Amino acid sequence: MEADGITKWKVKNKMSTLDVLTYGFGLATDQGSVGYSTNALLRVGNQNILIDTGPSSRRGFLVKSLREKGLETDDIDIVILTHMHWDHCQNTDLFTKARVLVNPTEIDYARAPNKWDLAVAAGMADMMRNMKVDTVSEGDKVVDGVTIIETPGHTKGHMSVLADVDGEKVLLAGDAMPESGSIARGLPYNVFWDVSDAQESVEKMVAASNVFYPGHDRPFRVEGDEINYLEGTGAIQVMGSTDGGGSASLTFTVSAKRTVNVDIVQK
Ligand SMILES: [Zn+2]
């Protein structure tokens, strides 16, 4: 990925700013998938709020992105975890000064997940014992203009964040809405808990906002039937290697369409 390829989407008003620190992608390959979640920095007054912390493979990238905003990990006051899949929460231990907000149902779920949900970060529930964890539920106010909405289905205790930014409601969706296709489909592309809950959660989010920061896609706005992406990285670079000889060991073909498994795992 290009080191300087982080285009910042910034929404400013007097009170709050929202920046994507690491963009989310849904990279599906015929050899398996890679999970890169959206990690966003919401600043309200003097409170620095981080939504999701991403996979360990992006740990250094997350720290670097924070520094580009003039912040160190200790400057984060609040971490909100949409859910406890590894690709959204593996770097939570970096933020020892922060209050970590999680839905209590998700903590229980992480301790005893659906046995086929292998994406739950092993050890996270234990790691949380050493952190300042506060449980939050539907309608809880995080700070002025930032509230929790429960969006179960993808996991049992998934939640999203509704924030007033620049005079409008913006929804940081996590994997309850991983990409723009969830709008047309009425479902996220992976459901580990319950399809009808997941469907209701998409409906609930669409009723609450039309600006979405999805878990594995760039932020977008829904305008009528159109999806309009906001500023963000629209291209990533994939590197092969010719170090072993004259020819590359891998070449790449790219497809704009991925195979979608809506209900791969159910409770
Ligand atoms: Zn997930």
Residues whose N, C-alpha, C, O or C-beta is under 5 A from the ligand:
A	BS01	ZN	H85 D175
